[in-house]
């Protein structure tokens, strides 16, 4: 068989064809990430949030470890040097974000939670402007304000004046805390060690697992942790399987490949599809209802993201 024939045969394989389709890969990435909020809502009564976080990242760590091991030898000096950053990234950025997300899902709808996550890119942009002085156009700032207003419109069920009395649903408040945590993690990624992405995920997944177990031990003790473990249902274990494989590993793999094919600037646009997919899945899987204030908020969020992205790209051009 010639090299050309071998290459043609390889190109015909479904998996290889998939990995040459950046748009499809990035849409699937946003779909799986959007499904994480739905999984958090489905977990209510099936598995404790701390168990879901610990199980998710332990599974992710065990799956990715064999692939990461070949890179560890070269990356170990950098891992040791940035030990505390990696501990923060895993323990706070990954575990903390998902814990607050799953806790919030117990008190609000998955539609709300999905839409509220649209605030993360805007929080990152605002933090980079305020802390690191990154140049920002007026249109970007307007876009940030519009998006965050849309998110607050959802969190207050279309009555933003409730913020004056701090009258906000506890679930929406917890999810907004989760968004702040992930935005802080994203901003601090500029200090990430220069290691292979598999080494990074394996290390941070391990810290995420340890921190979630430690959190449950501190807040409830060993007896509570054991009781929660015995109460996990079949659905709960299936949710661990989904969150451990799809949002944690497959999405990261697809996103990395998408960035490789079309660049980070274009690939990052697809993250904005996460709230859309999350809302659609919430309606289809959980039979949640879209309210009028969801549509009003969506207009502000879409307009804000469009303005911010347009300004960012014209600035780079």
Secondary structure, 3 states (H helix, E strand, C coil): CCHHHHHHHHHHCHHHHHCCCHHHHHHHHHHHHHHHHHHHHHCCCCCCHHHHHHHHHHHHHHHHHHHHHHHHHHHHHHHHHCHHHHHHHHHHHHHHHHHHHHHHHCCCCHHHHHHHCCHHHHHHHHHHHHHHCCCCCHHHHHHHHHHHHHHHHHHCCCCHHHHHHCCCCHHHHHHHHHHHHHHHHHHHHHHCCCCCHHHHHHHHHHHHHHHHHHHHHHHHHHHHHHHHHHCCCHHHHHHHHHHHHHHHHHHHHHHHHHHHHHCHHHHHHHHHHHHHHHHHHHHHHHCCCCCHHHHHHHHHHHHHHHHHHHHHHHHHC
